Amino acid sequence: MNDPSAIEQATRRLKEALEALESVVDRRLEHDRDAAALTAQVHAFETDRARLAAELDTAAARAHDLENTNREVAERLDEAMDGIRAVLDVHDQTRPDDS
């Protein structure tokens, strides 16, 4: 095993194996970084979805409240107009005829 060519070949094969191992480790580290970035992105999307869902619920409740308020205001206006018409009718009936 003192043959210089055998030692050189073994050294070359060891160097190639180490380079291949380093390449695999680099790819694995890059893959892990990409996976971590994707996980963070999914978490951010889930957080945004939850926030948007809460905002939508709040907006829907507000719209429902506004619809109810609008309906109530319309009913009160109708009642007020009916009251005004009644007062005008009474006023017209008690007013002497100008003709």
C-alpha positions in Angstrom: 0.0 0.0 0.0 3.0 2.2 -0.2 2.3 2.6 -3.9 2.1 6.4 -4.6 -0.5 5.9 -7.3 -2.8 4.0 -5.0 -2.5 6.6 -2.3 -3.2 9.4 -4.9 -6.2 7.5 -6.1 -7.5 7.0 -2.6 -6.9 10.7 -1.8 -8.7 11.7 -5.0 -11.7 9.5 -4.3 -11.8 10.8 -0.7 -11.7 14.4 -2.0 -14.5 13.7 -4.5 -16.6 12.0 -1.8 -16.1 14.9 0.5 -17.1 17.4 -2.2 -20.2 15.3 -3.0 -21.0 15.2 0.7 -20.6 19.0 1.0 -22.8 19.5 -2.0 -25.5 17.3 -0.5 -25.3 19.2 2.8 -25.5 22.5 1.0 -28.6 21.4 -0.9 -30.2 20.1 2.3 -29.5 23.4 4.1 -31.0 25.3 1.2 -34.0 23.0 1.2 -34.4 23.5 5.0 -34.2 27.3 4.6 -36.8 27.1 1.8 -39.1 24.9 4.0 -38.7 27.3 6.9 -39.5 30.3 4.7 -42.6 28.5 3.3 -43.7 27.6 6.8 -43.4 31.3 7.9 -45.3 32.4 4.8 -48.1 29.9 5.5 -48.3 31.1 9.1 -48.5 34.7 7.8 -51.3 33.7 5.4 -53.2 32.0 8.3 -52.8 35.1 10.5 -54.0 37.3 7.6 -57.0 35.0 7.0 -58.0 35.0 10.6 -57.7 38.8 10.8 -59.7 39.2 7.6 -62.4 36.8 8.8 -62.7 38.8 12.0 -62.9 42.0 10.0 -65.6 40.5 7.7 -67.6 39.3 10.7 -67.4 42.8 12.2 -68.4 44.4 8.9 -71.3 42.0 8.5 -72.5 42.7 12.0 -72.2 46.5 11.3 -74.1 46.1 8.1 -76.9 44.2 9.9 -77.1 46.9 12.6 -77.2 49.6 9.9 -80.0 47.8 8.1 -82.0 47.6 11.3 -81.4 51.2 12.1 -82.4 52.2 8.5 -85.6 50.2 8.8 -86.4 51.9 12.2 -85.7 55.4 10.8 -87.9 54.7 7.8 -90.8 53.5 10.1 -90.4 56.6 12.3 -90.4 58.9 9.2 -93.5 57.2 8.0 -95.2 57.7 11.4 -94.0 61.4 11.4 -95.4 61.9 7.9 -98.7 60.3 8.8 -98.9 62.6 11.9 -98.1 65.7 9.7 -100.8 64.7 7.2 -103.3 64.2 10.0 -102.5 67.7 11.4 -102.8 69.2 7.9 -106.1 67.4 7.3 -107.5 68.7 10.6 -106.2 72.2 9.7 -107.7 72.1 6.3 -111.1 70.9 7.7 -111.2 73.7 10.3 -110.1 76.4 7.9 -113.0 78.5 6.5 -113.6 78.1 2.8 -112.2 81.2 1.0 -114.4 80.8 -2.0 
